[in-house]
Amino acid sequence: MVYFGGLLGLIGLLTLLFRDGDVVGLPAVAVGIGLLLIGAGVGALGVVRRRGARRRKIANGEPVPVGNVIERAKALPRLLRDVRQGTYADLPKSRTFLWLLAMVYLVSPIDILPDLLPVIGVTDDAGVAVWLLTSVSTAAGLYLRKEREQLPRRPPSGRRATDGG
């Protein structure tokens, strides 16, 4: 929902900046402001939902993704390599197939809703893009968690490990 809210806000901003004529009989300024407000609301709701879900997962002992966007992006090639080699079994191969299918859908000229329809025409692409980004980000975050759990524990910097305690 956070990504979708950001995407709606971006569409609203672009409508405000670049659209001169009416959009579906409404002034472009009204549509742009409306999309910005809806995007901000959806994004805020997504943040609240995400924090609640994370708290519930932690309380239930479920693994939660770690790392920021940059770390997850850097981990993605390693994740795909390990899935292909079969050394990372937590991600089903069908998921990588769905990712590939989503990317093909995004670049193909054939859409469920034609892009010629204003605002509505990009919603199917936006939905697929949002799903793809969240799915890849979550999988990479869980992969990072597993990588970090498998690393040998080092003593904190400034301290030396002792044998006898």
N, CA, C and O of each residue as an XYZ file, in Angstrom:
660
protein
N       0.809     -1.190      0.000
C       0.000      0.000      0.000
C       0.859      1.264      0.000
O       0.461      2.297     -0.540
N       2.026      1.171      0.605
C       2.908      2.334      0.642
C       3.352      2.689     -0.773
O       3.314      3.848     -1.184
N       3.774      1.657     -1.507
C       4.217      1.894     -2.884
C       3.066      2.408     -3.748
O       3.240      3.323     -4.553
N       1.901      1.812     -3.571
C       0.744      2.221     -4.366
C       0.369      3.667     -4.051
O       0.048      4.437     -4.957
N       0.409      4.040     -2.769
C       0.143      5.425     -2.390
C       1.158      6.380     -3.004
O       0.801      7.458     -3.479
N       2.413      5.981     -2.990
C       3.451      6.801     -3.619
C       3.233      6.932     -5.116
O       3.432      8.003     -5.689
N       2.823      5.840     -5.745
C       2.552      5.871     -7.177
C       1.362      6.772     -7.497
O       1.401      7.530     -8.466
N       0.304      6.695     -6.688
C      -0.843      7.583     -6.897
C      -0.436      9.045     -6.708
O      -0.837      9.913     -7.483
N       0.355      9.307     -5.682
C       0.835     10.669     -5.458
C       1.677     11.174     -6.619
O       1.563     12.332     -7.020
N       2.528     10.299     -7.160
C       3.352     10.673     -8.308
C       2.488     10.966     -9.535
O       2.739     11.931    -10.257
N       1.483     10.145     -9.767
C       0.571     10.390    -10.892
C      -0.157     11.720    -10.692
O      -0.336     12.486    -11.639
N      -0.576     11.986     -9.445
C      -1.226     13.260     -9.156
C      -0.307     14.438     -9.406
O      -0.724     15.447     -9.974
N       0.947     14.315     -8.982
C       1.918     15.386     -9.195
C       2.175     15.601    -10.687
O       2.219     16.737    -11.158
N       2.344     14.507    -11.421
C       2.563     14.630    -12.862
C       1.346     15.226    -13.555
O       1.491     15.989    -14.510
N       0.153     14.890    -13.086
C      -1.061     15.477    -13.649
C      -1.080     16.980    -13.400
O      -1.439     17.755    -14.287
N      -0.698     17.389    -12.206
C      -0.652     18.821    -11.895
C       0.365     19.556    -12.766
O       0.103     20.665    -13.231
N       1.508     18.943    -12.982
C       2.575     19.620    -13.692
C       2.411     19.628    -15.204
O       2.729     20.624    -15.854
N       1.922     18.543    -15.769
C       1.982     18.403    -17.222
C       0.637     18.335    -17.936
O       0.604     18.418    -19.164
N      -0.448     18.191    -17.231
C      -1.746     18.061    -17.893
C      -2.407     19.430    -18.019
O      -2.591     20.131    -17.024
N      -2.765     19.807    -19.252
C      -3.411     21.098    -19.476
C      -4.923     20.964    -19.571
O      -5.656     21.780    -19.011
N      -5.391     19.949    -20.270
C      -6.821     19.797    -20.501
C      -7.516     19.068    -19.375
O      -6.890     18.641    -18.405
N      -8.806     18.934    -19.519
C      -9.612     18.230    -18.523
C      -9.304     16.738    -18.544
O      -8.878     16.185    -19.559
N      -9.528     16.107    -17.410
C      -9.371     14.661    -17.279
C     -10.746     14.105    -16.940
O     -11.262     14.344    -15.848
N     -11.329     13.379    -17.850
C     -12.653     12.785    -17.693
C     -13.663     13.859    -17.285
O     -14.508     13.627    -16.420
N     -13.573     15.009    -17.897
C     -14.517     16.091    -17.632
C     -14.227     16.899    -16.382
O     -14.985     17.815    -16.062
N     -13.173     16.597    -15.677
C     -12.804     17.336    -14.468
C     -11.546     18.148    -14.739
O     -10.710     17.733    -15.542
N     -11.396     19.292    -14.088
C     -10.168     20.070    -14.266
C      -8.948     19.267    -13.819
O      -9.000     18.533    -12.832
N      -7.854     19.420    -14.561
C      -6.639     18.665    -14.260
C      -6.105     18.980    -12.865
O      -5.557     18.102    -12.199
N      -6.259     20.220    -12.424
C      -5.783     20.596    -11.088
C      -6.544     19.818    -10.017
O      -5.945     19.330     -9.058
N      -7.862     19.701    -10.178
C      -8.670     18.974     -9.197
C      -8.289     17.499     -9.174
O      -8.182     16.904     -8.102
N      -8.081     16.901    -10.352
C      -7.692     15.489    -10.418
C      -6.312     15.308     -9.796
O      -6.103     14.362     -9.037
N      -5.367     16.196    -10.101
C      -4.021     16.105     -9.545
C      -4.011     16.212     -8.032
O      -3.366     15.413     -7.353
N      -4.723     17.195     -7.502
C      -4.785     17.374     -6.048
C      -5.483     16.179     -5.398
O      -5.055     15.694     -4.351
N      -6.553     15.715     -6.025
C      -7.268     14.547     -5.500
C      -6.372     13.316     -5.442
O      -6.360     12.594     -4.446
N      -5.620     13.081     -6.520
C      -4.720     11.928     -6.531
C      -3.593     12.083     -5.516
O      -3.177     11.107     -4.893
N      -3.100     13.305     -5.350
C      -2.072     13.536     -4.327
C      -2.606     13.227     -2.929
O      -1.930     12.572     -2.136
N      -3.807     13.693     -2.630
C      -4.399     13.448     -1.311
C      -4.696     11.968     -1.098
O      -4.420     11.423     -0.030
N      -5.256     11.324     -2.110
C      -5.544      9.891     -1.992
C      -4.243      9.113     -1.834
O      -4.163      8.190     -1.023
N      -3.224      9.483     -2.608
C      -1.928      8.813     -2.499
C      -1.321      8.966     -1.118
O      -0.789      8.006     -0.561
N      -1.397     10.171     -0.561
C      -0.858     10.399      0.785
C      -1.628      9.571      1.817
O      -1.030      8.986      2.720
N      -2.945      9.526      1.677
C      -3.758      8.742      2.609
C      -3.468      7.252      2.515
O      -3.317      6.580      3.535
N      -3.392      6.733      1.292
C      -3.113      5.311      1.095
C      -1.708      4.974      1.594
O      -1.500      3.933      2.217
N      -0.748      5.854      1.319
C       0.614      5.626      1.795
C       0.688      5.610      3.312
O       1.348      4.746      3.890
N       0.022      6.551      3.963
C       0.021      6.598      5.431
C      -0.656      5.358      6.015
O      -0.173      4.786      6.992
N      -1.766      4.949      5.418
C      -2.452      3.745      5.873
C      -1.548      2.523      5.696
O      -1.538      1.630      6.543
N      -0.796      2.482      4.606
C       0.125      1.381      4.370
C       1.222      1.317      5.417
O       1.597      0.233      5.865
N       1.738      2.476      5.810
C       2.779      2.509      6.843
C       2.233      1.981      8.160
O       2.895      1.199      8.842
N       1.031      2.404      8.517
C       0.415      1.949      9.769
C       0.183      0.441      9.724
O       0.478     -0.264     10.689
N      -0.347     -0.051      8.605
C      -0.599     -1.496      8.466
C       0.701     -2.284      8.506
O       0.760     -3.350      9.120
N       1.739     -1.775      7.862
C       3.027     -2.477      7.814
C       3.624     -2.586      9.209
O       4.147     -3.636      9.582
N       3.549     -1.507      9.981
C       4.099     -1.549     11.345
C       3.330     -2.531     12.219
O       3.925     -3.267     13.007
N       2.009     -2.542     12.080
C       1.205     -3.493     12.855
C       1.503     -4.933     12.474
O       1.612     -5.797     13.344
N       1.636     -5.195     11.181
C       1.950     -6.553     10.730
C       3.324     -6.977     11.228
O       3.516     -8.127     11.623
N       4.272     -6.062     11.212
C       5.620     -6.391     11.693
C       5.593     -6.723     13.182
O       6.236     -7.677     13.621
N       4.851     -5.940     13.955
C       4.740     -6.224     15.392
C       4.113     -7.593     15.640
O       4.569     -8.340     16.505
N       3.065     -7.923     14.878
C       2.411     -9.227     15.039
C       3.363    -10.366     14.672
O       3.406    -11.385     15.362
N       4.127    -10.197     13.584
C       5.068    -11.244     13.182
C       6.137    -11.454     14.249
O       6.478    -12.590     14.578
N       6.658    -10.367     14.781
C       7.683    -10.479     15.815
C       7.103    -11.152     17.045
O       7.761    -11.997     17.652
N       5.873    -10.793     17.428
C       5.230    -11.397     18.596
C       4.998    -12.894     18.387
O       5.076    -13.669     19.341
N       4.713    -13.306     17.154
C       4.471    -14.721     16.859
C       5.760    -15.495     16.585
O       5.718    -16.711     16.399
N       6.894    -14.813     16.558
C       8.161    -15.479     16.308
C       8.432    -15.759     14.839
O       9.320    -16.549     14.519
N       7.686    -15.127     13.940
C       7.898    -15.321     12.506
C       9.069    -14.462     12.038
O       9.332    -13.401     12.605
N       9.781    -14.928     10.989
C      10.884    -14.107     10.476
C      10.363    -12.870      9.757
O       9.364    -12.938      9.041
N      11.028    -11.761      9.943
C      10.670    -10.525      9.257
C      11.843    -10.094      8.397
O      12.995    -10.336      8.758
N      11.571     -9.460      7.263
C      12.658     -9.014      6.390
C      13.533     -7.977      7.073
O      13.068     -7.207      7.913
N      14.806     -7.969      6.702
C      15.752     -6.991      7.234
C      16.397     -6.251      6.078
O      16.246     -6.640      4.920
N      17.108     -5.195      6.390
C      17.857     -4.452      5.381
C      17.052     -3.328      4.772
O      15.821     -3.355      4.744
N      17.787     -2.330      4.281
C      17.128     -1.223      3.595
C      17.042     -1.537      2.102
O      17.437     -2.620      1.670
N      16.539     -0.614      1.334
C      16.309     -0.843     -0.089
C      17.612     -1.154     -0.819
O      17.644     -2.037     -1.676
N      18.676     -0.443     -0.491
C      19.967     -0.644     -1.165
C      20.512     -2.034     -0.850
O      20.956     -2.749     -1.748
N      20.478     -2.416      0.423
C      20.975     -3.741      0.804
C      20.170     -4.849      0.139
O      20.734     -5.850     -0.301
N      18.859     -4.674      0.065
C      18.015     -5.688     -0.571
C      18.293     -5.767     -2.067
O      18.306     -6.858     -2.638
N      18.515     -4.626     -2.704
C      18.821     -4.627     -4.140
C      20.159     -5.319     -4.398
O      20.305     -6.045     -5.382
N      21.124     -5.096     -3.524
C      22.424     -5.754     -3.681
C      22.327     -7.252     -3.424
O      23.102     -8.023     -3.990
N      21.391     -7.678     -2.584
C      21.240     -9.099     -2.262
C      20.465     -9.854     -3.333
O      20.536    -11.081     -3.393
N      19.728     -9.143     -4.176
C      18.877     -9.809     -5.164
C      19.651    -10.724     -6.112
O      19.194    -11.844     -6.338
N      20.793    -10.327     -6.684
C      21.521    -11.270     -7.548
C      21.968    -12.532     -6.814
O      21.921    -13.627     -7.374
N      22.406    -12.378     -5.550
C      22.802    -13.552     -4.764
C      21.599    -14.454     -4.512
O      21.706    -15.678     -4.588
N      20.448    -13.843     -4.210
C      19.217    -14.603     -3.981
C      18.857    -15.411     -5.224
O      18.591    -16.610     -5.136
N      18.848    -14.759     -6.371
C      18.481    -15.455     -7.608
C      19.479    -16.562     -7.937
O      19.087    -17.631     -8.406
N      20.775    -16.311     -7.694
C      21.787    -17.346     -7.940
C      21.560    -18.556     -7.035
O      21.608    -19.699     -7.491
N      21.312    -18.298     -5.749
C      21.117    -19.405     -4.813
C      19.820    -20.165     -5.091
O      19.767    -21.380     -4.903
N      18.784    -19.469     -5.533
C      17.537    -20.160     -5.892
C      17.777    -21.038     -7.110
O      17.328    -22.184     -7.154
N      18.489    -20.501     -8.105
C      18.770    -21.264     -9.327
C      19.629    -22.488     -9.019
O      19.421    -23.549     -9.606
N      20.591    -22.353     -8.107
C      21.466    -23.463     -7.750
C      20.811    -24.436     -6.776
O      21.298    -25.550     -6.581
N      19.702    -24.013     -6.163
C      19.005    -24.881     -5.230
C      19.532    -24.823     -3.811
O      19.151    -25.654     -2.986
N      20.402    -23.864     -3.497
C      20.946    -23.762     -2.147
C      20.075    -22.909     -1.221
O      20.302    -22.888     -0.011
N      19.099    -22.218     -1.766
C      18.160    -21.429     -0.955
C      16.762    -21.942     -1.277
O      16.197    -21.621     -2.323
N      16.219    -22.732     -0.380
C      14.947    -23.397     -0.644
C      13.741    -22.645     -0.079
O      12.605    -23.082     -0.264
N      13.968    -21.520      0.607
C      12.852    -20.791      1.209
C      12.012    -20.045      0.184
O      10.894    -19.633      0.492
N      12.523    -19.863     -1.020
C      11.784    -19.179     -2.079
C      11.452    -20.200     -3.167
O      12.355    -20.748     -3.799
N      10.161    -20.456     -3.387
C       9.810    -21.438     -4.419
C      10.189    -20.932     -5.807
O      10.122    -19.734     -6.080
N      10.582    -21.844     -6.669
C      10.957    -21.460     -8.031
C       9.763    -20.878     -8.778
O       9.936    -20.109     -9.724
N       8.555    -21.241     -8.359
C       7.369    -20.678     -9.011
C       7.292    -19.167     -8.784
O       6.758    -18.442     -9.622
N       7.822    -18.692     -7.656
C       7.800    -17.253     -7.385
C       8.670    -16.507     -8.385
O       8.276    -15.452     -8.882
N       9.850    -17.044     -8.686
C      10.706    -16.385     -9.671
C      10.053    -16.415    -11.054
O      10.229    -15.489    -11.846
N       9.304    -17.473    -11.342
C       8.565    -17.525    -12.605
C       7.494    -16.436    -12.636
O       7.304    -15.786    -13.664
N       6.798    -16.232    -11.527
C       5.784    -15.171    -11.457
C       6.422    -13.795    -11.609
O       5.832    -12.910    -12.229
N       7.613    -13.601    -11.057
C       8.326    -12.329    -11.229
C       8.632    -12.098    -12.703
O       8.436    -10.998    -13.221
N       9.109    -13.130    -13.368
C       9.412    -13.020    -14.790
C       8.150    -12.712    -15.589
O       8.165    -11.873    -16.490
N       7.065    -13.393    -15.255
C       5.784    -13.160    -15.926
C       5.307    -11.721    -15.714
O       4.790    -11.098    -16.641
N       5.476    -11.194    -14.508
C       5.080     -9.813    -14.215
C       5.913     -8.826    -15.022
O       5.381     -7.840    -15.533
N       7.214     -9.082    -15.143
C       8.062     -8.173    -15.928
C       7.680     -8.206    -17.405
O       7.676     -7.171    -18.072
N       7.361     -9.393    -17.916
C       6.926     -9.495    -19.315
C       5.623     -8.727    -19.505
O       5.456     -8.036    -20.510
N       4.693     -8.840    -18.549
C       3.421     -8.120    -18.649
C       3.641     -6.605    -18.639
O       2.969     -5.870    -19.362
N       4.582     -6.147    -17.818
C       4.830     -4.711    -17.724
C       5.417     -4.136    -19.007
O       5.102     -3.002    -19.367
N       6.252     -4.881    -19.696
C       6.866     -4.349    -20.906
C       6.072     -4.667    -22.170
O       6.330     -4.084    -23.223
N       5.119     -5.577    -22.079
C       4.353     -5.929    -23.277
C       3.326     -4.847    -23.599
O       2.835     -4.173    -22.694
N       3.001     -4.674    -24.867
C       2.013     -3.666    -25.244
C       0.574     -4.116    -24.981
O      -0.346     -3.304    -25.075
N       0.369     -5.371    -24.658
C      -0.975     -5.904    -24.414
C      -1.302     -5.735    -22.935
O      -0.549     -6.189    -22.074
N      -2.418     -5.084    -22.642
C      -2.840     -4.835    -21.268
C      -4.275     -5.291    -21.071
O      -5.045     -5.391    -22.026
N      -4.624     -5.567    -19.821
C      -6.013     -5.876    -19.490
C      -6.853     -4.615    -19.657
O      -7.931     -4.652    -20.251
N      -6.357     -3.505    -19.131
C      -7.000     -2.204    -19.311
C      -6.110     -1.373    -20.225
O      -4.951     -1.134    -19.886
N      -6.611     -0.925    -21.369
C      -5.751     -0.171    -22.296
C      -5.220      1.116    -21.657
O      -5.926      1.794    -20.910
N      -3.964      1.434    -21.968
C      -3.335      2.633    -21.411
C      -3.917      3.918    -21.986
O      -3.617      5.006    -21.496
N      -4.737      3.805    -23.009
C      -5.355      4.993    -23.589
C      -6.391      5.612    -22.661
O      -6.683      6.804    -22.764
N      -6.949      4.811    -21.754
C      -7.910      5.351    -20.790
C      -7.144      6.160    -19.742
O      -6.202      5.642    -19.142
N      -7.528      7.419    -19.509
C      -6.781      8.216    -18.533
C      -6.934      7.651    -17.122
O      -8.018      7.207    -16.747
N      -5.890      7.666    -16.367
C      -5.770      7.227    -14.987
C      -6.090      5.728    -14.838
O      -5.282      4.975    -14.295
N      -7.246      5.305    -15.310
C      -7.652      3.912    -15.155
C      -6.750      2.986    -15.966
O      -6.510      1.847    -15.567
N      -6.256      3.464    -17.090
C      -5.453      2.625    -17.973
C      -4.127      2.181    -17.382
O      -3.583      1.154    -17.791
N      -3.601      2.928    -16.437
C      -2.318      2.543    -15.851
C      -2.471      1.759    -14.552
O      -1.476      1.319    -13.975
N      -3.698      1.582    -14.091
C      -3.881      0.911    -12.800
C      -3.483     -0.552    -12.843
O      -2.935     -1.062    -11.866
N      -3.744     -1.246    -13.952
C      -3.332     -2.649    -13.991
C      -1.815     -2.762    -13.989
O      -1.253     -3.624    -13.314
N      -1.154     -1.895    -14.744
C       0.310     -1.894    -14.725
C       0.835     -1.498    -13.345
O       1.803     -2.079    -12.853
N       0.201     -0.519    -12.730
C       0.637     -0.078    -11.403
C       0.466     -1.197    -10.377
O       1.342     -1.416     -9.540
N      -0.646     -1.894    -10.442
C      -0.874     -2.999     -9.511
C       0.162     -4.099     -9.658
O       0.678     -4.610     -8.664
N       0.467     -4.463    -10.897
C       1.477     -5.492    -11.143
C       2.845     -5.002    -10.679
O       3.601     -5.764    -10.077
N       3.171     -3.742    -10.952
C       4.464     -3.191    -10.541
C       4.583     -3.153     -9.019
O       5.638     -3.472     -8.472
N       3.518     -2.769     -8.339
C       3.545     -2.708     -6.879
C       3.723     -4.111     -6.309
O       4.525     -4.313     -5.397
N       2.978     -5.083     -6.840
C       3.125     -6.457     -6.366
C       4.560     -6.946     -6.590
O       5.165     -7.549     -5.704
N       5.087     -6.680     -7.773
C       6.441     -7.136     -8.112
C       7.474     -6.524     -7.162
O       8.333     -7.234     -6.640
N       7.393     -5.229     -6.941
C       8.353     -4.562     -6.055
C       8.263     -5.082     -4.620
O       9.290     -5.349     -3.996
N       7.062     -5.227     -4.098
C       6.926     -5.694     -2.721
C       7.342     -7.150     -2.581
O       7.969     -7.524     -1.589
N       7.003     -7.963     -3.550
C       7.359     -9.375     -3.487
C       8.872     -9.563     -3.545
O       9.438    -10.320     -2.757
N       9.518     -8.875     -4.473
C      10.974     -8.974     -4.601
C      11.654     -8.401     -3.358
O      12.612     -8.987     -2.853
N      11.174     -7.273     -2.865
C      11.769     -6.646     -1.688
C      11.638     -7.536     -0.453
O      12.591     -7.676      0.314
N      10.478     -8.132     -0.258
C      10.271     -9.013      0.888
C      11.158    -10.244      0.798
O      11.783    -10.637      1.783
N      11.214    -10.856     -0.385
C      12.046    -12.055     -0.558
C      13.519    -11.727     -0.321
O      14.231    -12.506      0.313
N      13.979    -10.588     -0.822
C      15.378    -10.205     -0.618
C      15.644     -9.905      0.857
O      16.719    -10.225      1.365
N      14.683     -9.298      1.549
C      14.839     -9.029      2.980
C      14.915    -10.302      3.802
O      15.704    -10.389      4.743
N      14.096    -11.297      3.454
C      14.150    -12.577      4.160
C      15.454    -13.316      3.849
O      16.017    -13.988      4.714
N      15.924    -13.188      2.618
C      17.199    -13.792      2.246
C      18.343    -13.159      3.039
O      19.229    -13.860      3.527
N      18.318    -11.829      3.165
C      19.330    -11.135      3.967
C      19.311    -11.609      5.418
O      20.362    -11.804      6.029
N      18.111    -11.793      5.963
C      17.992    -12.275      7.344
C      18.678    -13.635      7.478
O      19.436    -13.871      8.419
N      18.403    -14.521      6.528
C      19.002    -15.854      6.597
C      20.524    -15.772      6.440
O      21.257    -16.489      7.120
N      20.997    -14.901      5.547
C      22.437    -14.713      5.384
C      23.068    -14.228      6.684
O      24.115    -14.728      7.095
N      22.444    -13.274      7.317
C      22.993    -12.710      8.557
C      22.968    -13.717      9.694
O      23.861    -13.719     10.541
N      21.960    -14.569      9.721
C      21.889    -15.590     10.769
C      22.966    -16.649     10.581
O      23.405    -17.260     11.555
N      23.398    -16.875      9.342
C      24.401    -17.897      9.066
C      25.822    -17.389      9.233
O      26.752    -18.193      9.297
N      26.018    -16.075      9.304
C      27.358    -15.527      9.505
C      27.856    -15.878     10.900
O      27.070    -15.889     11.847
N      29.150    -16.166     11.046
C      29.676    -16.427     12.395
C      29.603    -15.157     13.235
O      29.838    -14.056     12.737
N      29.281    -15.320     14.490
C      29.157    -14.179     15.399
C      30.541    -13.632     15.735
O      31.445    -14.377     16.114
N      30.684    -12.322     15.589
C      31.938    -11.656     15.938
C      31.709    -10.834     17.192
O      30.614    -10.310     17.402
N      32.734    -10.714     18.029
C      32.573     -9.847     19.207
C      32.430     -8.399     18.758
O      32.957     -8.028     17.709
N      31.731     -7.576     19.527
C      31.594     -6.156     19.167
C      32.960     -5.507     19.047
O      33.904     -5.904     19.730
N      33.070     -4.507     18.179
C      34.361     -3.845     17.956
C      34.863     -3.228     19.249
O      34.090     -2.715     20.057
N      36.174     -3.290     19.424
C      36.779     -2.737     20.638
C      36.963     -3.765     21.728
O      37.635     -3.477     22.718
N      36.394     -4.957     21.593
C      36.531     -6.000     22.593
C      37.195     -7.207     21.939
O      37.048     -7.456     20.742
N      37.916     -7.931     22.750
C      38.541     -9.152     22.261
C      37.773    -10.345     22.797
O      37.288    -10.343     23.928
N      37.674    -11.358     21.960
C      37.021    -12.589     22.406
C      37.941    -13.308     23.387
O      39.148    -13.390     23.160
N      37.390    -13.815     24.450
C      38.179    -14.548     25.430
C      37.680    -15.981     25.494
O      36.503    -16.254     25.258
N      38.583    -16.883     25.815
C      38.218    -18.295     25.868
C      37.614    -18.675     27.213
O      36.689    -19.487     27.256
N      38.087    -18.138     28.262
C      37.658    -18.601     29.587
C      36.602    -17.754     30.219
O      36.100    -18.127     31.279
N      36.227    -16.637     29.645
C      35.155    -15.808     30.160
C      35.610    -14.923     31.210
O      34.820    -14.152     31.754
